[in-house]
Amino acid sequence: MMRTIPERETIDIEFKSDLKGLGDAALTETVVGMANTEGGALFLGVEDDGKITGIIKRHSDEIGVMALIANKTIPSVSVRAEVVSEEGKEVLRIEIPKSRSIVATTDGKILRRRLKLDGTPETVPMYPFEINTRLSELNLLDFSAQPISDATEDDLDPNERVRLRNVINMRQGDRFLLTLSDEELDKALCLTKEVDGTVRPTVTGMLLIGKETSIERIMPTAKTSFQVLEGTRVRINEQYSKPLLATFDIIENHFKAWNPEREMEHGMFRIPVPEFSENAFREGLVNALCHRDYSIMQAVRVAIDDEGLTISSPGGFVDGVNLKNLLTVEPHGRNAVLADALKRIGLAERTGRGIDRIFEGSIVFGRPIPDYSESTENCVKLFIQRREPDMTFARMIVNEEDRRGKSIPINSLLILSVLRENRRASIRELSERTNVSEARIEMNLEQLLEGGLVEETGDGRGRAYILSRKAYPAWDNAKGTDRSKYEDLILKFAKKQNNTVTRDNVAELLNISEDQAYRVLRAMIKEGKLVLVGKGRGSRYQLSE
């Protein structure tokens, strides 16, 4: 019989031995730690190595265990417990919900789960500064709105308030703010709050217009670093504790100096094509400064190296945001008041969809989609890879936007990017690679088909989509590494088809003529990658052993 209990522990799977009778306190502490993290399942009667050893008689009382946990936690954690039989032994499975508040044991212990360096989980204390972090993740506390008890209006810099007004003016912010007095402006943006008759700066106020010396004293976590690395050589390595608007100006100027451009002709105009999209960089930096966890003693890091651009922000994704829904989840962040202030002054995307600009900035030049895969529970890391632009693809995008008279929607750009990289994909494959629902993929494909950017191929279960040869005539100009890339696609396709491929397969896969497909296949035979089997229209090309 197949085993139903997991083989190993994870952040949401915990094993507990009951050979000596697990104590009530240890059981409750484990439940609290899991409830304060992601919830999950606790298997009582399983050793750390996954060996099933069973439970004692007392723990076979499911209702009694559920009542114990409810009575020993504050607020009460409502779990589901069930005795299951596995390998001839009884195991108590306890389903623990993720708590929407901070949970403690009745004797005052607040705990959480974390992964150790070896990838195994452990339950550890939740320290006071981590409580604010957790509440922020659950959208129960806006740290940026809190008044700072040991700060006064003297800790605010009048020159930075002037800079703030200039930013509003230059970046088309809320111009109503320019009509306000300094005192009214501070209140409108929640830069200050009155506490017991005394006006005190908020965290947002200190971050935006605080004096540098005051920020270093009161908010030592508010640091930002900029690095440029060439191989192992460090070209720039600077760290700043300045207010955010000053920091943004400094980092942006550094970035421009290390972001060379080329030009692309478009009719009578020349369009600049930078190494990294300035819009993507700007939104990535604003997101890092705005949504970071300011309770963590770690700097926002901007680094440019031989591989690309990295922007790291302390603090993981907020509750409800993950790698699969970055582009679809409703906009919400960790520091709502700070985010609102940055939107109103014009520095942040007003719709809250700055993430769209980050992806758009890479896709429109035919470069890889930005990568967040190295993000952890303690850090959000954006990586934008260095890559030569695909000028043919970029011209296709520009021409289509000229025809529409507006920008191409982000979901359509994602579809075009996947088809450029993979040459051919079904609706299901497009949905999997873009993390967009199949219904939305179909809707965007209809518009792309009408615009002539995409063509449909095959029918029924074999229906797929490719870039239009008319809109994207890239194959005829493909040489060197591009042609090698297409050969790799042919080899991968053949492996899925019992190690063989036909000329028609290649023509459809790469969106080229049959004559072009024949020439590519003949070249691969000469290189020893394929072997011809059969003659005439029935011939096939088989992978070389």
RODO-701447 format. One record per residue (C-alpha): chain; x, y, z. Coordinates in nm, 4 decimals. Each point is the difference from the previous one (the first is absolute). Layout:
 zakol     east    north       up
     A        X        Y        Z
...
% end
This chain:
 zakol     east    north       up
     A   0.0000   0.0000   0.0000
     A   0.1316   0.3432  -0.0941
     A   0.1144   0.2209   0.2887
     A  -0.2208   0.3061   0.0559
     A   0.2135   0.1741   0.2638
     A   0.2715   0.2259  -0.1499
     A   0.3561  -0.1328  -0.0016
     A   0.1675   0.3114   0.1413
     A  -0.0627   0.3217   0.1900
     A  -0.0501   0.3397  -0.1674
     A  -0.1009   0.3454   0.1193
     A  -0.3632  -0.1216   0.0184
     A   0.0582  -0.3678   0.0848
     A   0.1231  -0.0978   0.3486
     A   0.0741  -0.3422   0.1524
     A  -0.0084  -0.0624   0.3765
     A   0.0994  -0.3175   0.1804
     A  -0.2448  -0.1378   0.2559
     A   0.2137  -0.2903   0.1201
     A   0.0443   0.1648   0.3401
     A  -0.3326   0.1824  -0.0081
     A   0.0288   0.3525  -0.1407
     A  -0.0737   0.2569   0.2725
     A  -0.2915   0.2416  -0.0282
     A   0.2334   0.3028   0.0032
     A   0.2175  -0.1332  -0.2863
     A  -0.3101  -0.0859  -0.2049
     A  -0.1544   0.3432   0.0545
     A   0.3236   0.1850  -0.0800
     A   0.0307  -0.1861  -0.3297
     A  -0.3589   0.0883  -0.0912
     A   0.0601   0.3684   0.0861
     A   0.3166   0.0106  -0.2103
     A  -0.1783  -0.1421  -0.3039
     A  -0.3080   0.2235   0.0465
     A   0.2286   0.3056   0.0094
     A   0.1637  -0.1020  -0.3289
     A  -0.1827  -0.1806  -0.2807
     A  -0.2098  -0.2497   0.1942
     A   0.0212  -0.3588  -0.1218
     A  -0.0154  -0.3538   0.1345
     A   0.1558  -0.1438   0.3156
     A   0.0460  -0.3793   0.0019
     A   0.0261  -0.1330   0.3540
     A   0.1520  -0.3496   0.0114
     A   0.2622   0.0579  -0.2723
     A   0.3740   0.0416   0.0638
     A   0.2087   0.2827  -0.1500
     A   0.1373  -0.2383  -0.2625
     A  -0.3528  -0.0908  -0.1111
     A  -0.0172  -0.3394   0.1740
     A  -0.3515  -0.0758   0.1262
     A   0.0007  -0.1103   0.3648
     A  -0.3600   0.0708   0.1098
     A  -0.1730   0.1891   0.2809
     A  -0.0760  -0.0750   0.3626
     A  -0.3582  -0.0743   0.1079
     A  -0.0594   0.3495   0.1404
     A   0.0610   0.1602  -0.3379
     A  -0.2468  -0.2250  -0.1793
     A  -0.2756   0.2197   0.1483
     A  -0.0412   0.2441  -0.2912
     A  -0.2606   0.2199   0.1717
     A   0.2093   0.0194   0.3151
     A   0.3075   0.1174  -0.1951
     A  -0.2018   0.2644  -0.1857
     A  -0.1422   0.1284   0.3303
     A   0.3462   0.0060   0.1570
     A   0.1424   0.2125  -0.2808
     A  -0.2964   0.2401   0.0083
     A   0.0356   0.0438   0.3765
     A   0.3791   0.0442  -0.0068
     A   0.0183   0.2690  -0.2714
     A  -0.0898   0.3718  -0.0073
     A  -0.1974   0.0746  -0.2071
     A  -0.1232  -0.3586  -0.0190
     A   0.1261  -0.1945  -0.3004
     A  -0.2700  -0.2218  -0.1477
     A   0.1670  -0.3084  -0.1469
     A  -0.1305  -0.3190  -0.1581
     A   0.1383  -0.3278   0.1336
     A  -0.0384  -0.3485  -0.1487
     A   0.1547  -0.3343   0.0862
     A   0.1273  -0.1723  -0.3144
     A   0.1395  -0.3495  -0.0347
     A   0.3308  -0.0345  -0.1831
     A   0.2313  -0.3021  -0.0182
     A  -0.2034  -0.1706   0.2718
     A   0.0403   0.2888   0.2457
     A  -0.2235   0.2885   0.1037
     A   0.1093   0.3597  -0.0748
     A  -0.1818   0.3173   0.1056
     A  -0.0257   0.2474  -0.2837
     A  -0.0682   0.3574   0.1202
     A  -0.1007   0.2585  -0.2630
     A   0.1057   0.3491   0.1159
     A  -0.1407   0.3131  -0.1694
     A   0.2155   0.3016  -0.0748
     A  -0.0909   0.2602   0.2624
     A  -0.1172   0.3451  -0.1086
     A   0.1421   0.1450   0.3234
     A   0.2905  -0.0654   0.2365
     A  -0.0579  -0.3159   0.2065
     A   0.1651  -0.0837   0.3340
     A  -0.0099  -0.2855   0.2480
     A  -0.1903   0.0663   0.3237
     A   0.3330   0.0300   0.1827
     A   0.1031   0.2873  -0.2296
     A   0.2235  -0.1636  -0.2610
     A  -0.0173   0.1395  -0.3534
     A   0.1715  -0.2215  -0.2577
     A   0.0390  -0.0396  -0.3744
     A   0.1421  -0.2464  -0.2540
     A   0.3111   0.0482  -0.2086
     A   0.2288  -0.2074  -0.2202
     A   0.3527  -0.0770   0.1165
     A   0.3013   0.0147  -0.2338
     A  -0.0428  -0.3688  -0.0842
     A  -0.3600   0.0604  -0.1089
     A  -0.1648  -0.1694   0.2983
     A  -0.2559   0.1949   0.2072
     A   0.0154   0.1029   0.3635
     A  -0.2218   0.1881   0.2460
     A   0.1625   0.3104   0.1488
     A  -0.1080   0.3001   0.2117
     A  -0.1595   0.2968  -0.1742
     A   0.1856   0.3067   0.1274
     A  -0.1649   0.3404   0.0576
     A   0.1260   0.1566  -0.3244
     A  -0.1300  -0.3025  -0.1930
     A  -0.3510   0.0548   0.1341
     A  -0.0289   0.3282  -0.1938
     A   0.1307  -0.1788  -0.3075
     A  -0.2612  -0.2736   0.0318
     A  -0.2840   0.2453   0.0552
     A   0.1144   0.1973  -0.3056
     A   0.0026  -0.3179  -0.2093
     A  -0.3583  -0.0680   0.1097
     A  -0.1019   0.3595  -0.0793
     A  -0.0912   0.0528   0.3663
     A   0.2599   0.2690   0.0659
     A   0.1416   0.2802  -0.2114
     A   0.3433   0.0579   0.1475
     A   0.0546   0.3025  -0.2254
     A  -0.2988   0.1802   0.1614
     A   0.1327  -0.0273   0.3556
     A   0.1113   0.3218   0.1776
     A   0.3559  -0.0139   0.1362
     A  -0.0109   0.0691   0.3732
     A   0.3610   0.1179   0.0327
     A  -0.0066   0.2281  -0.3071
     A  -0.1067   0.3648  -0.0317
     A  -0.0647   0.2403  -0.2854
     A   0.3638   0.1107   0.0347
     A   0.0959  -0.3406  -0.1437
     A  -0.1626   0.0971  -0.3326
     A   0.2113   0.1763  -0.2630
     A  -0.1576   0.3107  -0.1631
     A   0.2255  -0.0501  -0.3038
     A  -0.1447  -0.3477  -0.0534
     A  -0.3506   0.1456   0.0114
     A   0.1090   0.2332  -0.2825
     A   0.1295  -0.3055  -0.1883
     A  -0.3372  -0.1700   0.0538
     A  -0.1824   0.2981  -0.1536
     A   0.2395  -0.0059  -0.2961
     A  -0.0694  -0.3688  -0.0532
     A  -0.3751   0.0674  -0.0064
     A   0.0567   0.2714  -0.2597
     A   0.2407  -0.1964  -0.2226
     A  -0.1734  -0.3383   0.0107
     A  -0.3586   0.1230  -0.0456
     A  -0.1087  -0.0876   0.3531
     A  -0.3121   0.1241   0.1747
     A   0.0322   0.3729  -0.0684
     A  -0.2519   0.0799   0.2712
     A   0.2763  -0.0813   0.2475
     A   0.2024   0.2963  -0.1304
     A  -0.2692   0.2405   0.1189
     A   0.0332  -0.1151   0.3619
     A   0.2108   0.1523   0.2756
     A   0.2814  -0.2117   0.1436
     A  -0.2134  -0.0968   0.2973
     A  -0.2957  -0.0911  -0.2230
     A   0.2261  -0.1935  -0.2372
     A   0.1421  -0.2059   0.2865
     A  -0.3501  -0.0885   0.1195
     A  -0.1296  -0.0742  -0.3508
     A   0.2792  -0.2537  -0.0641
     A  -0.0048  -0.1301   0.3608
     A   0.3583   0.1161   0.0534
     A  -0.0932   0.1102   0.3522
     A  -0.2631  -0.0906   0.2613
     A  -0.1116   0.1731   0.3160
     A   0.0545  -0.2135   0.3098
     A  -0.1198   0.1356   0.3368
     A   0.0133   0.3552  -0.1332
     A   0.3496  -0.0378  -0.1490
     A   0.0686  -0.0250  -0.3741
     A   0.2321  -0.2916  -0.0719
     A   0.1416  -0.1322  -0.3272
     A  -0.1359  -0.3309  -0.1228
     A   0.2197  -0.2722  -0.1458
     A  -0.1056   0.1243  -0.3462
     A   0.0924   0.3575   0.0908
     A   0.3424  -0.1026   0.1282
     A   0.0647  -0.2132  -0.3077
     A  -0.1005   0.2710  -0.2481
     A   0.1213   0.3261   0.1546
     A   0.2008  -0.0937   0.3096
     A   0.3468   0.1381   0.0683
     A   0.2729  -0.2495  -0.0833
     A   0.1422   0.0090   0.3542
     A  -0.3481  -0.0585   0.1441
     A  -0.0642  -0.2934  -0.2336
     A   0.3286  -0.1606   0.1031
     A  -0.0942   0.0430   0.3673
     A  -0.3716  -0.0814  -0.0061
     A  -0.0336  -0.2363  -0.3003
     A   0.3366  -0.1734  -0.0469
     A  -0.1663  -0.2644  -0.2193
     A  -0.0740   0.2542  -0.2777
     A   0.3118  -0.0608  -0.2079
     A   0.0510  -0.0419  -0.3746
     A   0.3106  -0.1256  -0.1806
     A   0.1125   0.0248  -0.3623
     A   0.2651  -0.2290  -0.1464
     A   0.1605  -0.0490  -0.3394
     A   0.2066  -0.3171  -0.0483
     A   0.2086  -0.0915  -0.3055
     A   0.1043  -0.3590   0.0484
     A   0.1535  -0.0025   0.3474
     A   0.0906   0.3675  -0.0196
     A  -0.2119   0.2415   0.2064
     A  -0.0504   0.3223  -0.1972
     A  -0.2505   0.1664   0.2345
     A  -0.1102  -0.0957   0.3521
     A  -0.1948   0.2776   0.1753
     A  -0.2526  -0.0037   0.2843
     A  -0.2409   0.2784   0.0957
     A  -0.2213   0.0889   0.2979
     A  -0.1579   0.3032  -0.1651
     A  -0.3731   0.0727  -0.0318
     A  -0.1626  -0.2020  -0.2773
     A  -0.0423   0.2784  -0.2563
     A   0.3678   0.0955   0.0263
     A   0.0987  -0.3675  -0.0100
     A  -0.2132  -0.0569  -0.3095
     A   0.1678   0.2907  -0.1831
     A   0.3497  -0.1258   0.0871
     A  -0.0667  -0.3627  -0.0977
     A  -0.1760   0.1033  -0.3220
     A   0.2982   0.2162  -0.1055
     A   0.2412  -0.2861   0.0764
     A  -0.2155  -0.2364  -0.2034
     A  -0.0124   0.2307  -0.3037
     A   0.3795   0.0204  -0.0054
     A   0.0230  -0.3815  -0.0221
     A  -0.2873  -0.0575  -0.2432
     A   0.1270   0.0519  -0.3574
     A  -0.2434   0.0483  -0.2906
     A  -0.0180  -0.0820  -0.3676
     A  -0.2566   0.1315  -0.2481
     A  -0.2701  -0.1618  -0.2099
     A  -0.1331   0.1694  -0.3133
     A  -0.3766   0.0323  -0.0277
     A  -0.1084   0.1978  -0.3040
     A   0.1453   0.3484   0.0336
     A   0.0750  -0.0507   0.3690
     A   0.2668  -0.1718   0.2038
     A  -0.1130  -0.1872   0.3102
     A   0.2527  -0.0485   0.2826
     A   0.0543  -0.3619   0.1072
     A   0.1744  -0.0076   0.3407
     A   0.1797  -0.2986   0.1514
     A  -0.2664  -0.0040   0.2723
     A  -0.3401   0.1655  -0.0252
     A  -0.0017   0.3234   0.1998
     A  -0.3715  -0.0425   0.0759
     A   0.0589  -0.3531   0.1287
     A   0.2918   0.1169   0.2141
     A  -0.1952   0.2948   0.1400
     A  -0.3025  -0.2105   0.0937
     A   0.2213  -0.2742   0.1434
     A   0.1864   0.2483   0.2195
     A  -0.3180   0.1776   0.1124
     A  -0.1573  -0.3371   0.0892
     A   0.3089  -0.0985   0.1988
     A   0.0106   0.3277   0.1946
     A  -0.3760   0.0123   0.0514
     A  -0.0919  -0.3597   0.0859
     A   0.3079  -0.1139   0.1918
     A  -0.0211  -0.1025   0.3648
     A   0.1514   0.2908   0.1934
     A   0.0259  -0.2075   0.3164
     A   0.2754  -0.2166  -0.1538
     A   0.3609   0.1128   0.0440
     A   0.0892  -0.0411  -0.3652
     A   0.0426   0.2401  -0.2927
     A  -0.1818   0.0205  -0.3302
     A   0.2679  -0.1118  -0.2464
     A   0.0363   0.1050  -0.3637
     A   0.2748  -0.1865  -0.1848
     A   0.1147  -0.0021  -0.3619
     A   0.2358  -0.2793  -0.1068
     A   0.0939  -0.2022  -0.3065
     A  -0.3200  -0.2046   0.0208
     A  -0.2472   0.2842   0.0440
     A  -0.1798   0.2320   0.2420
     A  -0.1110  -0.1142   0.3474
     A  -0.2227   0.1945   0.2404
     A  -0.0402  -0.1642   0.3424
     A  -0.2535   0.1148   0.2585
     A  -0.0033  -0.1175   0.3664
     A  -0.3178  -0.1848   0.0970
     A  -0.1821  -0.2667  -0.1999
     A  -0.3176   0.0399  -0.2049
     A  -0.2979   0.1201   0.2014
     A  -0.2810  -0.2421   0.0775
     A  -0.1844  -0.1102  -0.3137
     A   0.2833   0.0835  -0.2424
     A   0.2189  -0.2715  -0.1511
     A   0.2054  -0.0736  -0.3103
     A  -0.3014  -0.1290  -0.1935
     A  -0.2362   0.2940   0.0556
     A   0.2364   0.2991  -0.0139
     A  -0.1708   0.1382  -0.3101
     A  -0.3579  -0.0866   0.0928
     A  -0.0405   0.0541   0.3754
     A  -0.1791   0.3142   0.1148
     A   0.2598   0.2707   0.0782
     A   0.0819   0.0215   0.3694
     A   0.3224   0.0587   0.1852
     A   0.1641  -0.0044   0.3378
     A   0.0119   0.3786   0.0595
     A  -0.3320   0.1417  -0.1192
     A   0.0518   0.3607   0.1175
     A   0.3489   0.0183  -0.1510
     A  -0.1287  -0.1519  -0.3253
     A  -0.2856   0.2509  -0.0159
     A   0.2391   0.2922   0.0570
     A   0.2336  -0.1191  -0.2781
     A  -0.2962  -0.0354  -0.2387
     A  -0.1357   0.3455   0.0801
     A   0.3338   0.1724  -0.0506
     A   0.0421  -0.1802  -0.3347
     A   0.2914  -0.2297   0.0770
     A  -0.1937  -0.3285   0.0042
     A  -0.2481  -0.1402  -0.2525
     A  -0.3388   0.1418   0.1026
     A  -0.1940  -0.3137  -0.0929
     A   0.2193  -0.2133   0.2264
     A   0.0977  -0.2093  -0.3053
     A   0.3683   0.0940  -0.0098
     A   0.0775  -0.3710  -0.0360
     A  -0.1514   0.0162  -0.3508
     A   0.2555   0.2654  -0.0979
     A   0.2828  -0.2189   0.1270
     A  -0.1034  -0.2891  -0.2257
     A  -0.0897   0.2257  -0.2924
     A   0.3441   0.1652   0.0087
     A   0.1751  -0.3263  -0.0843
     A  -0.2574  -0.1595  -0.2286
     A  -0.0357   0.2897  -0.2469
     A   0.3654  -0.0379  -0.1011
     A  -0.0191  -0.3769  -0.0356
     A   0.1912  -0.0745   0.3181
     A  -0.0709  -0.2671   0.2649
     A  -0.2850   0.0546   0.2444
     A   0.1176   0.1465   0.3354
     A   0.0767  -0.2676   0.2571
     A  -0.1212  -0.0033   0.3631
     A   0.0782  -0.3691   0.0603
     A   0.2813   0.0645   0.2508
     A  -0.2369   0.1799   0.2388
     A  -0.0375  -0.1520   0.3466
     A  -0.2155   0.0565   0.3080
     A   0.2561   0.2617   0.1103
     A   0.0799   0.1740  -0.3288
     A  -0.1597   0.0928  -0.3328
     A   0.2601  -0.0167  -0.2758
     A  -0.0580   0.1345  -0.3521
     A   0.2509  -0.1084  -0.2672
     A   0.0047   0.1462  -0.3526
     A   0.2355  -0.1909  -0.2257
     A   0.2447   0.1623  -0.2404
     A  -0.0935  -0.1004  -0.3535
     A   0.0423   0.1433  -0.3471
     A  -0.3316   0.1542  -0.1110
     A  -0.2017  -0.1693  -0.2736
     A  -0.0408   0.2993  -0.2322
     A  -0.2439  -0.1802  -0.2308
     A  -0.2252  -0.0798   0.2946
     A   0.0350   0.3551   0.1345
     A  -0.1057   0.1473  -0.3368
     A  -0.2990  -0.2338  -0.0075
     A  -0.1091   0.1311   0.3423
     A   0.0508   0.3655  -0.0989
     A  -0.1922  -0.0453  -0.3260
     A  -0.2903  -0.1684   0.1777
     A  -0.0190   0.2703   0.2655
     A   0.0007   0.2646  -0.2727
     A  -0.2873  -0.1835  -0.1701
     A  -0.1984  -0.0256   0.3235
     A   0.0872   0.3474   0.1162
     A   0.0719  -0.1377   0.3477
     A   0.2209  -0.2437   0.1853
     A  -0.0442  -0.3768  -0.0396
     A  -0.1532  -0.1559   0.3165
     A   0.2451  -0.1817   0.2249
     A  -0.1693  -0.3397  -0.0500
     A   0.0357   0.0329  -0.3769
     A   0.3660   0.0943   0.0413
     A   0.0540  -0.3098   0.2135
     A  -0.1558  -0.2185  -0.2712
     A   0.2206   0.1549  -0.2694
     A   0.3081  -0.0453   0.2195
     A  -0.0736  -0.3697   0.0590
     A  -0.0581  -0.0594  -0.3718
     A   0.3242   0.1811  -0.0860
     A   0.1939  -0.2207   0.2414
     A  -0.1784  -0.3293  -0.0752
     A  -0.1204   0.0589  -0.3575
     A  -0.3202  -0.1989   0.0546
     A  -0.2388  -0.0518   0.2929
     A  -0.3544  -0.1118   0.0750
     A  -0.2428   0.1961   0.2171
     A   0.0750  -0.2312   0.2924
     A   0.3772   0.0460  -0.0425
     A  -0.0380   0.3768  -0.0260
     A  -0.2058   0.0023   0.3187
     A   0.2596  -0.2078   0.1868
     A   0.2922   0.2157  -0.1106
     A  -0.1653   0.3362   0.0617
     A  -0.2043  -0.0900   0.3126
     A  -0.3030   0.1556  -0.1711
     A  -0.3341  -0.1851  -0.0149
     A  -0.0888  -0.1813  -0.3222
     A  -0.3119   0.2185  -0.0385
     A   0.2122   0.3170  -0.0023
     A   0.2548  -0.1622  -0.2305
     A  -0.2777  -0.0754  -0.2515
     A  -0.1322   0.3559   0.0188
     A   0.3449   0.1504  -0.0638
     A   0.0753  -0.2501  -0.2772
     A  -0.3115   0.1154  -0.1860
     A   0.1326   0.3567  -0.0045
     A   0.3462  -0.1146  -0.1074
     A  -0.1483  -0.2119  -0.2783
     A  -0.2087   0.2944  -0.1213
     A   0.3081   0.2223   0.0050
     A   0.1973  -0.2507  -0.2072
     A   0.2699  -0.0504   0.2640
     A  -0.0870  -0.3647   0.0648
     A  -0.1073  -0.2884  -0.2217
     A  -0.1961  -0.3120   0.0890
     A   0.1337  -0.3397  -0.1011
     A  -0.1468  -0.3496   0.0264
     A  -0.3465  -0.0865   0.1242
     A  -0.1732  -0.1775   0.2852
     A   0.2394  -0.1101   0.2710
     A   0.2909   0.0863  -0.2275
     A  -0.0989   0.3660  -0.0330
     A   0.2857   0.2351   0.0834
     A   0.1139   0.3550  -0.0657
     A   0.3118   0.1471  -0.1589
     A   0.1258   0.3489  -0.0757
     A  -0.1139   0.1273  -0.3377
     A   0.2683  -0.0316  -0.2677
     A  -0.1150   0.3326  -0.1435
     A   0.0256   0.1832   0.3318
     A   0.3147  -0.1772   0.1227
     A   0.2174  -0.1117  -0.2950
     A   0.2871  -0.0960   0.2274
     A   0.0975  -0.3405  -0.1388
     A   0.1433   0.1184  -0.3307
     A   0.2414   0.2269   0.1875
     A   0.0851  -0.2544   0.2692
     A   0.3671  -0.0868   0.0203
     A   0.2514  -0.1300   0.2519
     A  -0.1405  -0.0409   0.3460
     A  -0.3578   0.0574  -0.1171
     A   0.0200  -0.2879  -0.2457
     A   0.1519  -0.2212   0.2706
     A  -0.2919   0.0906   0.2216
     A  -0.2466  -0.1104  -0.2695
     A   0.1890  -0.3260  -0.0460
     A  -0.0394  -0.0612   0.3732
     A  -0.3745   0.0483  -0.0402
     A  -0.0041  -0.2616  -0.2780
     A   0.1910  -0.2482   0.2156
     A  -0.2344   0.0555   0.2963
     A  -0.3038  -0.0428  -0.2254
     A   0.1426  -0.3241  -0.1465
     A   0.0509  -0.1469   0.3486
     A  -0.3713   0.0454   0.0633
     A  -0.0818  -0.1798  -0.3307
     A   0.1807  -0.3319   0.0574
     A   0.3341   0.1573  -0.0989
     A  -0.1141   0.0863  -0.3537
     A  -0.1162   0.3112  -0.1798
     A  -0.1285   0.0827  -0.3507
     A   0.0559   0.2935  -0.2308
     A  -0.3618   0.1056   0.0541
     A   0.0530  -0.0110   0.3774
     A   0.2979   0.2358  -0.0257
     A  -0.1745   0.2408  -0.2383
     A  -0.2943   0.0268   0.2388
     A   0.2137   0.0128   0.3144
     A   0.2253   0.2823  -0.1244
     A  -0.2538   0.1773  -0.2204
     A   0.2154  -0.0340  -0.3144
     A  -0.0460  -0.1393  -0.3499
     A   0.0527  -0.3699  -0.0778
     A   0.3082   0.0875  -0.2075
     A   0.1511   0.1842   0.2948
     A  -0.0868  -0.2922   0.2264
     A   0.1726  -0.2396  -0.2429
     A   0.3198   0.2094   0.0014
     A   0.0071   0.0116   0.3813
     A  -0.0518  -0.3761   0.0255
     A   0.2714  -0.0697  -0.2595
     A   0.2410   0.2178   0.2022
     A  -0.0837  -0.1965   0.3149
     A   0.0678  -0.3273  -0.1843
     A   0.3457   0.1289  -0.1028
     A   0.0674   0.0937   0.3617
     A  -0.0901  -0.3537   0.1070
     A  -0.3029   0.1043   0.2028
     A  -0.2595  -0.1754  -0.2189
     A  -0.0192  -0.3007  -0.2308
     A  -0.2293  -0.0196  -0.3059
     A  -0.2377  -0.2977   0.0001
     A  -0.2010  -0.0838  -0.3135
     A  -0.0447   0.1912  -0.3269
     A  -0.2363   0.2516  -0.1533
     A  -0.2998   0.1348   0.1866
     A   0.0136  -0.2906   0.2441
     A   0.3503   0.0815   0.1169
     A   0.0674   0.0785   0.3637
     A   0.2970   0.1330   0.1917
     A   0.1134  -0.2011   0.2990
     A   0.2201   0.1080   0.2890
     A   0.3561  -0.1300  -0.0268
     A   0.0992  -0.2430   0.2710
% end
